[in-house]
Amino acid sequence: CLWEIVFLAWQSPVYLILAMKIDEWSANPRAVTIFRNIFCCTWRSSRVVGSERSNIDNDVAAEENRILTGGANDDLIVLSQLGKVYGNGKMAVDSLSFGIPPGQCF
């Protein structure tokens, strides 16, 4: 009985600290990318490279590249490859990526 109490007294703070660290890491895009690479979480289909993505402006492509390479890790708001497909197959948003650094109005 004493061993169970000691184990619970040890387990509670460890799980609390672990939960807080996971919450902290989930807000960092670089940590999320590392997690996805380790556990092979391919939750999104491969990106369209053909004609549908060829009409992207240079500044949009540069911002997407900045987000995907980790250049926006210090930004306050980061959106990486957001997509929305309706149930009927219509794509509303395809790979929306942007970051808002501190002090910038958007």
PLY file of the C-alpha trace (Angstrom):
ply
format ascii 1.0
element vertex 106
property float x
property float y
property float z
element edge 105
property int vertex1
property int vertex2
end_header
0.00 0.00 0.00
2.84 2.39 0.80
4.53 1.63 -2.53
1.36 2.61 -4.43
1.17 5.95 -2.62
4.83 6.66 -3.33
4.35 5.76 -7.00
1.30 8.05 -7.31
3.17 10.88 -5.58
5.98 10.50 -8.15
3.74 9.90 -11.16
1.53 12.98 -10.79
4.24 15.66 -11.08
6.00 13.78 -13.88
2.83 13.61 -15.98
2.01 17.24 -15.23
5.47 18.39 -16.36
5.27 16.15 -19.44
1.85 17.58 -20.38
3.13 21.16 -20.00
6.20 20.43 -22.16
4.09 18.78 -24.89
1.82 21.84 -24.90
4.86 24.13 -25.15
6.43 22.08 -27.96
3.18 21.89 -29.92
3.27 25.68 -30.33
6.72 25.54 -31.98
6.49 24.69 -35.71
10.03 23.32 -35.73
9.26 20.87 -32.91
6.06 19.79 -34.67
8.04 19.16 -37.88
10.60 17.09 -35.98
7.80 15.10 -34.31
6.15 14.43 -37.68
9.46 13.33 -39.20
10.16 10.93 -36.33
6.72 9.33 -36.27
6.07 9.56 -40.03
2.76 11.37 -39.65
1.77 12.06 -43.22
-1.69 13.41 -42.50
-1.90 15.46 -45.67
-1.77 14.27 -49.23
1.25 15.19 -51.28
1.31 18.73 -52.57
0.23 19.53 -56.09
3.25 20.52 -58.13
1.76 20.61 -61.61
-0.26 23.25 -63.40
-2.46 24.13 -60.42
0.50 25.39 -58.40
2.37 27.03 -61.28
0.53 30.37 -61.02
1.90 31.22 -57.56
3.40 34.69 -57.11
7.07 34.93 -56.20
6.36 36.54 -52.82
3.86 33.81 -51.94
6.37 31.10 -52.86
9.10 32.87 -50.86
6.85 33.08 -47.77
5.89 29.42 -48.08
9.57 28.48 -48.38
10.40 30.62 -45.32
7.72 28.82 -43.29
8.69 25.32 -44.43
12.43 25.80 -43.84
11.95 27.04 -40.27
12.58 30.73 -40.88
9.35 31.60 -39.08
10.06 29.77 -35.83
10.16 33.05 -33.90
6.96 34.42 -35.45
3.97 34.88 -33.14
1.47 33.39 -35.60
2.45 30.64 -38.03
0.17 28.82 -40.45
1.81 25.99 -42.37
0.18 24.25 -45.34
-3.41 24.80 -44.23
-5.90 23.12 -46.53
-9.66 22.71 -46.69
-11.48 20.21 -48.89
-15.25 19.94 -48.71
-17.07 16.61 -48.62
-17.97 16.88 -52.30
-14.27 17.11 -53.22
-14.15 20.86 -53.86
-10.88 22.36 -52.59
-11.38 25.69 -50.86
-7.82 26.30 -49.59
-4.66 24.61 -50.85
-1.42 24.87 -48.86
-1.89 28.26 -47.23
1.31 29.16 -45.36
2.27 32.41 -43.68
3.88 33.77 -40.53
3.35 37.04 -38.67
6.43 38.26 -36.80
6.21 40.28 -33.57
5.33 43.92 -34.12
3.85 43.45 -37.57
0.25 44.48 -38.23
-1.74 42.15 -40.41
0 1
1 2
2 3
3 4
4 5
5 6
6 7
7 8
8 9
9 10
10 11
11 12
12 13
13 14
14 15
15 16
16 17
17 18
18 19
19 20
20 21
21 22
22 23
23 24
24 25
25 26
26 27
27 28
28 29
29 30
30 31
31 32
32 33
33 34
34 35
35 36
36 37
37 38
38 39
39 40
40 41
41 42
42 43
43 44
44 45
45 46
46 47
47 48
48 49
49 50
50 51
51 52
52 53
53 54
54 55
55 56
56 57
57 58
58 59
59 60
60 61
61 62
62 63
63 64
64 65
65 66
66 67
67 68
68 69
69 70
70 71
71 72
72 73
73 74
74 75
75 76
76 77
77 78
78 79
79 80
80 81
81 82
82 83
83 84
84 85
85 86
86 87
87 88
88 89
89 90
90 91
91 92
92 93
93 94
94 95
95 96
96 97
97 98
98 99
99 100
100 101
101 102
102 103
103 104
104 105
